[in-house]
Amino acid sequence: MASSPCIYEVFLNFRGEDTRAIFTCHLYDALSKRKKIRTFIDDEELRRGDEISPALLNAIQGSKISVVIFSTDYASSKWCLYELVEILECKHTNGQIIIPVFYGVSPSDVRHQTGIFGVGFGKLEQQFKEKPEMVQRWRDALRETSGLAGHESTKFRHDAELVNKIVEDVLKKLEKITVSTDSSNGLVGLNSRIEQIKPFLCMDLSDTVQIVGIWGMGGIGKTTLAEAIFNQFSGEFDGKYFAKNVRRKSETEGGLEDLQKEMLSTILSEKLEVAGANIPHFTKERVRRMKVLIVLDDVNEVGQLEGLIGELDQFVPGSRIVVTTRDKGVLEKFGVEEKKIYRVNGMDFHEAFEHFCNFAFKEKHCPEDFKPDSRRVVKYADGNPLVLKVLGSSLKGKSHWGKVLHDLNRICESDIHAIYKKLKISFDELTPRVQSIFLDIACFFEGEDKDFVARILDDSESVGLDVLVDKSLITVSYNRLQMHDILQEMGRRQESEKEPGKRKRLWDPKEIRRVLKHNMGTDAIEGIFLDLSKIKGINLDPGAFTNMSNLRLLKFYVPKYEIEKLLSMSIEEQLSYSKVQLPNGLDYLPKKLRYLHWDTYPLRTLPSNFKPKNLVGLNLRFSKVEQIWEGEMACVPSSIQNFKYLSRLDFVGCKSLRSFPSNLHFVCPVTINFSYCVNLVEFPQISGKITRLYLSQSAIEEVPSSIECLTDLEKLDLRDCERLKRISTRFCKLKSLVELFLHGCLNLERFPEILEKMEHLERIKFPLLFTLSLFVISEIMVFILQFSFFKCHFTETF
């Protein structure tokens, strides 16, 4: 995966409670407003939930310089340290510059986590004592960053002087940064390609709108070139937007509607609060008054261009639009002139040889003993950077290249499809186990959470995933699995060689519908992922899965953009929405299932003979289920109550669900989600390693004393539980609790007296105080005073 476009010059990494109001805001004003340096400063909305938001991640990866402001309580924030690790990753991979600022702390204390700086880190270390590898990464990051040249506040008379010095330092470093270097982008010869495409852009013409096409085969470097252009010229425009993977994004979730909203929001630098496709005319008019640079990457249909940019005359003269595509016809149909289409050709031999060596030997030059074989590989790759990268990574560290060279001799096709066979050489070198993991990612799990996928695929130590990373077949960005489009297509082509019923993996909606409708399934099938929005209704026989004894992965899902619609539906509307019906029930589900996700499941129960001992994820969102375990109408058979591997249990939006069984014990860390179960009255009587429990908009009235059993609970979400009246004083036994959400609990009668320290508690959201009784308000005030010692973040909200 190529690095993110540089949408900012400076990213500010800081502890908000320490320095936002007294120092960082002044530094931001000096950089952004006085010196017009594109500077990113976060807001708290980007640091909510369990993961850093994509917007924050993109800002880090898309910055040339990061200013890291170490303060007294910096090291107590996991968010600051998460960001710091990512910043260092960008330094190592993309050459991002880091400027440390020691505000009220010494470099020595930061380096060794001592003094007042070390106190905060000690608290965080206790919180993450079961994740020593994460703590060590943070230590290493603090040690490395504190050793860089920076600025100490104690050496300046006042903050204004320190701010001016930092701004001066930033300006000097920005002036020295070249727009693109071969090493930072990982693509040899990039500078020469930038020079070739500059005349196409006509940057000296300010009285016209220009659209330029970048055309070439997959893996040839179109995206990297577009990013370099964006990085070089974006500072000359009022607004800018880079859309990666337009083809893929237009086919999922909100499609072009979401992309258009994202584009307008990014250009205007504001969050666009619009439901549906009705974007206000004035919003579009504001964009039309700005000189903009828009890059649309991987476009494969002319409708995508029509939907996102429309007619060119709506843009201010001087605007530039760049489109990358594998299909020249898309550009021609949209009216892009032939002379404005830049064809990206493969690398010449010398460029290709250096590029290959960068991955095979981690240096530009090739050892003498490997030169003859290296030349054969480079000649075979035919100048394609992705093929060179994958083959180089595959050969890295090997003393004998015999098998790979033998495979090269078997392939001599010259058309565009030959690239798949070239990449398949690296695939063929994998063990069968790792090949299976690669194909599961290509067909089902691209973009998903690495840890969850590892558990589903029984790769708990991530051995297989690490092999794929080492061979450049996948990358991991903020714990999400990423795969280049062409590698994903190669994997899917590998899977598509047989008849649908005889394949291991099915993802095409039409093929899945045909297999299920005509009972064509066999024991060859191991995975089925079906987007329910892309099929017409279908009635399944009770024995639809009887012949699929080896099925491991089953997911019938509604896309994200349909979720809000389902949440607003009544029970009857949800059931009528279901695309897959079982009018005569369901007799069988395979016992080898590790992942079962069936949105709008139409029955009250799962088959009574269903005994998946290795189930990792169970997700029945918006289903008809009324009871989960116990009794004749139990959804899940009692025989599988003792899950050994379950890590997710999700019944979001099951509006018929009224109770949760008691005395269930979970042996693995598990996230349980019963949000929007509007008829769930009783708090779950459960125990074991529940780490996150979501009950927002449920009908529970009390958090009972049994909650003390949840000693591993890190997050408790009770948002908008309007019937909630009481919380037991045993609540204080939740020693691992980090986040508590109570906003919208408008009928809370009392808040518990906290009898013990809860040292890990970081974030609490209360209802607006004026909605509560004076008695409850006084209890909450006592609670806040008790916890002010731990610097807990309190928010008063609806």
N, C-alpha and C positions, 0 to 999 in steps of 0.2 A: 504494500500500500504506500502510495506517495504521501509525503508530508502535507499538512494542511496549508492552504494559502495564507500568507501573512496579512491578515486583516487588521492587525494592530501593530504599532511599533513597540509599545510597552505594556506589560501585564504587571499589575500590582498585587503582590502576595503579602497579606498582613492579617493580624488578629484584630478584628473589628472593635471588640470591646476595649482593647488597649489603646489603639491609635487612630481609629477612623475620624473621630471628631476633633482631636487635638493636633494631629500631624498629617495623616494620610490624605485627608480632604484638601489640605493646603498644597501638598505635593501634586495631587491630581489636578488642581486648578492651575498650578504653574506649568505643568506639562501640557495639559489638554487645552486650556483656554488662552494662556499667555503665549505658549510656543507652538500651538496647533499640532502637537504630537498626538497621534491616535493612541489613546491610552485606555486600557480596560480596568475598571474598578467594579467589583461585584456588588450585588445587593443580596440581602439575606434570602430572597426567593430562590436563588440558585444553589443554596446550601441546605435544602430541605429534603427529607426522605433518607434513603439508605445509600444512595449513590450520588456522586457529583453529576450535575446535569450536563447534557450534551453541549449546552451553550457555554458553560464554564470550561469544559474540556476543549472545545473548539477555540476558545479565547487563548488558552494556554498554548496550544499547539500552533496557533496562528499568530503568535507574537515573535518579534525579533529579539526583544530584550525583556527579561523579567527582573523587576526590582523586588527583592525579598526583604521585608522589614521585620527583623527579629526584635521582639519586645518581651517584657517580663513574663507574660502569660501565653506567649506564642505556642510553646511546646505542649500546652494542655489541650490544644485544639487538633482533633484528628483531621479536620478539613484543611487546616494550614499545612499539615504534614503530607496529606494526600496530594495536595497541589504541589508541594515542594518536590516530592518524588517524581511527579509528572514533568515538572520544570527541568529537573536534572536529566530525565530521559530525553527531553527535547534538546538539551545541551549536548548529550552524547550522540544523538542520531542526526540532528539537524544543525548543530552548531549554534544554538540559541545562547545569547550572552546573558550572564547572571551578574547583577550588582547587589551584593548584600549590604544592608543598612542595619547597624547595631544601635537600636534606639533604647537607651537606658540599660543595656546589657553589654557584657564584654565578649569579644570573639572567643576567648578561652572558655567562658561559661557555656556558650553555645556549642563549642567543639566537644566539650567533655560532659555536657548536661549537668553542670554544677551550679551552685549559688541559687539565687531566686529563680533563674531560668530552669534549673534542674528540678525544682519543686513541682512545677506544672507537668514536666515530662514524667516524673515519678507517678503522678496520679494516672496519667494516660497509660503508662506501662502496666499498672495494676489492672486497669480496665481491660487491657488486651493481653493479659498474662497467658491466655490460651492460644495466642497467636504470636509466638516469639519471633517468627520469621518476619512478620510485619513490623514489629518493634525494632528489629535489627535493621531493616531497610530504612526506618526513620532515623536511627542513630547514624547510619552511614551517610544519609542525606545531609543531616546537620553537620557532621564532621567535614564532609566535602565542601559544602557551601561556605562554612565559616572560614575555610582556608583560602577563599578567593579574595581578591582585592576589593575593598569596599569602603564604607564610611562609618565612623563611630560618632555618635551624638555628643559624647563627652569632650570631643576635640573642637567643638564649635561653641561660640558664645551664646547662640540662640537658634531656634528652629528655622527661622527665616534664612539664616546663613547656610544651614545644612541643606535646606530645600534648594537654594540656588546652586550649591555645589553638585547636588545629585542631578539637577537639570543640565548643568554644564557637562557633566560626565556622560549623560545619556546622549546629548547632542553630538559630542565628539565620537562616540561609539557608532551612532547611526550613520554619521558621515563616512566612517571607514568601512561599513558593511557593504559589500558588493551585492547587487540585487540577486544574482544567482551564481553559484559556483558548482562545478561538476561534483565535488565531493558531498556537498550538503544535500543535493537532490538525488544522489546516487546514480545519475545518468550521465555517462561520459558523452561529451560533445553537445551538451545542452546549450551552452553559450552560442555556439555557431547556429543552432536552430532558431534561437531567439532573434539573432541578427537577420536571418533569412525571412522571418515572418513580420518583422517591424514594418517593411514597406506596405504590407497588406493592411495594416491598421491605420495608416495615414494620420498619425498623431498630430501632424502640423496643420491639419485641416480642422478648423473649429466651427465651420458653417454647415456641416453635414453629419448625418448619422451613418455609421459604418457597421456592417455585419460581416464577420469573417468566420469561415468554416475551417476547422482542423480535422482532416480526414485521414484514416489509416486503419489497418487491421488491429485486432485486439492485442494488447500487450506491447504495442510499438512505441508507447511513450506520449500519447496524446494528452492525457490528464496532467502528466508532469510538465509538459510544455505549456499547457493552459495555465497551470498554477504559477509558473515562472512569469508569464506575461501579466497575470493578475498582480503578483507581488511587485513587479517593476512599475506598473502604471496606475495602480489603484489610488495612489496618493494625489493624482491629478484630477480626481472626480469628486463631485459633491456626495455621491452615494455609490455603493458597490455591493455586489452580491455574487457569490460563487455557489452554484448548485451542483453537487456531485451526485453521480448515479441517477440522473433524471429518469432513465428507462426503468430502473428498478423501483424507484420511489413512486412513479406515476402508476404503477401496477398494484401498489399496496396502500393500506390505510386510507388517508384522505385524498390520495392521488394528486391531480393537478391543483385541486382547490387548496390543499395544505401547502403545496409548493408555492403557489401564488401568494398566499398569506405570509409565508416565511420570507419570500422575496421582498414584499412591501415592508414588512416589519424590519428587515435587516437594512434596507436602503434608508428608511426613515429613522432608524435607531430607536425604535419604540415598540412596545408590545401591542400587537393588534388584537383587540378583543372583539372578534366578530364570529357569530355562529352561522354555520352553513356557508353557502356560496355568495351571500349578499355583502360584498365589500362596498362600503360607501363610495359614491362617485367622487366625493371631495378628496378621499384618501388617494385615489388613483391620480387625481388632478395634481396633488402635491408632488407626487413622484414625477409627473410629467414636466414639472418646472425645474427639475434637477438634472444636471449632466451626470449620467450614470455609466458605470462599467458593469456589465452583466456577463457572467460566464455560465453557460449551460453545458454540463459534461455528460457524455454518453446518451445523446438523444437518438432515438431509433424510429420515431414517427413524426410526421409533419404536424400532427395535431398537438403535440407537446409544445412546439414552437408557437403555434397559433394560440394555444391556451395561456402560455406564459408571457409572451411579448407582443403578440398581435401585430398590428401594422407599425412599421418603423417610424412613420411620420408623427406618432404620438410622443416620441422622445425629443428632448431638447437637443438642438444641434451641438455637436461635439461628443455625444454619447457613443459608446462602442459596445457591441454585442459579439461575443465569441462563442461558437458552438462546436463541440467535439462530437464526432460520430464515426461509426464504422461504415455507414451507408451514405455514399455521396448523393444518391437519389433524394434523400430527405432534404438536403441543402438545396438541390436544384428545384424541387417542388415548392419550396418556400420562397424561391426567387433569389437565392444568393448567386451573385455573378460568378462565372467560371474563374475569372481572374482574382476573385476573393476567396478561393478555396485553396488552402495550403495542404498539400499531401505530405504526410509524415512517412518518410522512407526509413528503411532499416539502417542500422549503423554500418559504416564502412568497416573493413576488416580490422584496421588498427584500433578504432574506437571499440569495436566488439571484443577484441582480444583483451584490452584493458578492463572493460566492463566485466568480462568473465573472470579475470584474475582477481578483481576486487572481492568476488564472492567465493571463488575456489581457494584462494590463498590469502585473502584479507590484505592484499597489497596490489599495487599496479603492475608489478613485474612477475614473470613466471619463472620458477626454478628451471634450470637447463634440462633436467631429467624429464620434465613434464611438457616441454615445449611441443614436441611432435603430436602427442595426444591432445594437447590443448588446442592446437591448430585445427585438428579434425573436429573437435566439438564446436569450435567457433564457426567453422565453415558450415557445419551442419545446421547451426541455429539460424543461419541466414539473416543475421543482423537484428533479430528480434530481442529487445532488452529483457522481456519477461522470461523467454526461453533460456537466455544466457544466465539470468539470475537463478532460475530454478535448477538448471543443470549444474551451475557452479556450486550452489549450496549443497546439492546432492553429492557432489564429488569431494567436498571440503573434508580434509582430514584423512582421506583414504589413500592407501599406498598402492592399491591396484585398481585400475579402472576398467578391467577387462570386460565385465558384464555390460557395463554401460556402452562401451565402444562397440561391443557385439550388437547391441540393440540398435545403435545408430546405423549400422550397415543394412538393417532390414527395412529401413524406411527411406523411400526416395520420392514421395509425392511432392508436387510443387504448388498445388492449389492452396487456398486459404485454410482448408480443413486439415492440412498436414500439421499445423501448429498443435492441434490436440494430440496427435500421435507423438509429436516431439516432447510435449509436456508429460505424456503418459509414461515416458521412460522413467521419470522420477517416481511416479506412482507405482510402477511395476517393481521397483526396488524395495518398496515397503513390505513389512510382514503382513500376512493376511489380517491380523488383528488391527494394525494401524491403517491398512487400506479400508477396512470397514468403518473406522472412525472418520476417515477423510470423506467417504461417501455419505455418511450420515450428516456431516456438516454441510457438504455440497448440496444435498437434497433437502435438509430440514433445519439445520441449526445455525446458518450464517447470521451473525448479528446477535446471537443469544449469549447469555451469561456463561462464562467459561466454567465456573465452579459447578453450576447446576447441570450443565451438559456433561461434565466429567462424571458426575454421580449417575446420571441417566445411562451413560454409555459404559458404566462400570470401569472408569478410568480414574479412580479416586486419587491416585498419586500424580495424575496428569502426565504420565509417561508417554502415552501415545500422542497427546496434544503437543508435548514438548518436541517430539520427533518431527511433527508436522511444521512447527515453528522453525526448527533448525534447518529444515529443508526448504524454507520459504514457500511452503504450500499454504500456510495460513499465517495471519498475524493476530496479535491480541492487543486491543486498544481499550484501556480502562475496563479490563476484564471482559470485554466483548470479543467474540470470535469474528474475525474478518477474513474474507477470501476474495481474491481478485475475480472479477466477472468471468474471465476466460478460463480460470482454473475451475470455477464452479460449473461452467458449461461443459468442460472436459469431463468432470465427474458425473454430471447428469447424462452425458452422451454414453458414458461407460455403462450406466444403469439402463439405458433405453434400447439396448440391443436385442432384448427378448420381448415376447408378447407380454402385455401388462400383467396378466394373471400369473406369469412365471418369473416376474422380476422380484427383487428383494425390497425395493423401495418405490412407492407410488406417491406423486405429488401433483400430477396434472388432474384438474377437476373432472374433465371429460372422461379420462381413462378410469379414474376411481369410480365415477358414477356407473360406467359400463361394467366394471368388475363386480361391484356390489349388486347392481340391479339384476345381473344375469348369473349370480353365484359362480363367478369365474375364479374366485380366490383359491390359492393352493398353499401348501406348506412352505413354498419358497418365499412368500411375502413376510418381511420382517418389520416394515414400517409404512404407515399411511398417514399423510398430512393433507387434510382437505379444508380449503377455504370455503366456508358455507355460502359466502356471498356470491360465489361464482358458479353455482349450480341451481337448477330447478329442483323442486321438491322430489323426493324419492321415498318409496316405502320399502323397507328391508324385511326379508324373511327372518323368522326367529333364528334360523341357522346360518345367517349371513357370514359368520366368522368361524363356523365349525371346521372348515378345512384349512384355516390359517393357524395351525398349531404353533408356529414359530414366530408369531407376531410379537414384537417387542415394544413398538411405538405406535400409538394410535391417537391421532389428534384431529378432531372435527372442531373447527374454531371459527368465530366471527372476527373479522378484522377490527383493529382498535377504533376505527372511526364509527363503527356500529355500536360500540359499548354504551355510549351515552343514550342512544335511542332505546336500547334494551332496558336500561335502568329506569327510564320513564314509562315503560309499558306496564300494564296490569298483568296479573298471572295468566289470564286467558290470552292476552295479546302475545305474551312471550311464547306460549306453547304453540300458537298458530303460526308464529314466525319460524319455528323450527323447520329446517329444510329436510332433515332426516327423520322419518317417522317409523315407528315399530308397532303397527296396528295389532299384531298378534303376539307381541312381547319379544323377549330376547332370551334364547336358550343357553347361549354359550359365549364366554370371552376367554381367550387363551391365558393359561396360567403363567406364561413367560413374559407377560406384559410388565414393563418397567415404567412406562409412562402412559397414563390414560387421561386424556383431556377431551371432554365431549361437551361443548357448549350446547345449551338448550336440549339436553338429554330428555327424551319425552316420557320416560317411565318413572315410577316412584321408587323402583329398586333396581339394583344390578342383579345379574343371575345368581341364584343361591349357591351354585356350584363353582363360583368364581373364587379361585384361591391363588392369587398372585403373591407368592412369598417375597418377591424381590421388588415390589412396587416402590418407586422413588417419588413419583408425582401423581396425585389424584386431583383432577380438576373437573368439576361438574357445574360450572357457572350457569346461572339462569335455567336450571333444570327443574323438573317437577317434584324432586325429592321432598318428602315430608319428614322423614326420620332417617337418621344415618345408620345407627346400629341398634340392636335389640328389637325384639318384637317381630310379628309376622310381616309388618310393612317396612322393615328396615331396608334402607337403601344399599348398605354395604353389609355383606354376610359377616356374622360374628366371628367366623373362622379366621378372618384376616385382621383382627383387632390389634394383634401384637406385631406391628410393622417393625422390621429390622432396619429398613433402609429409607423409609418415607421421610422426605425433606420438605415437601409442599403438600398442603391440603387446602383446596380452594372451592368454596361454595358461594361465591359472590352472587348476589341477586337471586338466590333461591327463596322466593317470596312465600313458598308453602312450608318451608322448614320451620318447625316450631320448638324443637328440643334437640339437645346434644347429649349423647349418652354419658353416664358418670363412670368414674373409676377407670378411665383410659390412660395408659401410660405409654409415652413415646420415648424410645431409646436413642434416637438420632436427633440432632438439632433440626427443628422443624418450624416452618412458617405456616400459620393457620389463618385463613381469611374467611370471615363470615360477614363481611360488609354488605349492607343493603339487604340483609335477611330480615325484613321488616316485621316478621312474626316470631322471631326467635326471642323468647321471653327470659330464659334462664341463662345465667353466666355459665360457661362450660366448666364442669367438674372434672378437670383433667390434671395430669401430672407428667413429669418427665422433662425432656430438654426442649421445651417450647421457647423459641427465641423471639418470635414476633407473633403478636396476636392482634388481628384486626376485627373490630366489632362495630365499626361506624354505621350509623343509621339502623341499628338493630333495635329490638324492643325491650332490651334488658332493663330491669328496674334497680338492680343492686349488684355491686361487686362484693361477693361474699368473702368470709374469712378463709375459705379454701384457696384463695389466690396465693396464699403464702407458699403453696407447693411449687409455684412457678419460679423457682430460684434462678433459672437461666434466662428469664424473660428480659429482653433488652428494649423492646418497644411495645407499648400498649396503646392502641388507637380506639378511643371511644367517642370520636367526633359525632356530633348531632344525634346522640342517644337521648332523645327528648324525654323518655320515660325514666331515665336514670335518676335516682333520688339519693342513694347512699353508697359510700365506699368504705369498706371495712378498715379498721385500724391495722389489721394484719398486712395491709398494703406496704408497710414499711419493711417487711421481710423480703421484698424484691430487691436484693442486693445488687443484681446485675442491670437493673433498669436504667436506661439512658434517656429514653424519650417517652413522654406521657402527653396524650392529646385529649383534651376535654372540651374544646370549644364546641358550642352548640348544645351543650348539656344544660338546658335552661331551667330544668326543674330539680337541680341538685339541691337537696335539703341540708346536707352537711358535708363538710370535708373532714377527712380523718385526722386525728391527732397523730403526728409523726413521733414515734417513741424511740426510734433508732436512726442512726446515720444511714443515708443512702448516697454514698460517695460517688457513684458513677452517674447519677442523675444530672443530665446536661440541659435538657430542653423540656419545657412544660408550656402548654397552651390552655389558658382558662377561658371560660365564657366572659363576655362583657360584664363587669361587676354590677352595672345598674340593672341587669336582668335577674339578679339574685337577691336573696334576703340579706338584711344587715348582719344576721348571725353568720351566714355562710361567708360573707365578705370578710368578717373579722377573722374567721378561721383561716381563710386563704392568706390574709395578711400575715398571720402568725407563721404560716407555712413558708411564705416567701422570706421572712426574716430568718427562719431556721436555716434556710438553704442558701442565703446570701454568701455564707462562708465558702461554699463550693462554686461560686460564680455561675450558678445555674441561670440559663436564659429563660426569662418569663415573657409570655406574650398574652395580652388581653384582647380577645377577638370574638367574633360571632362563631 
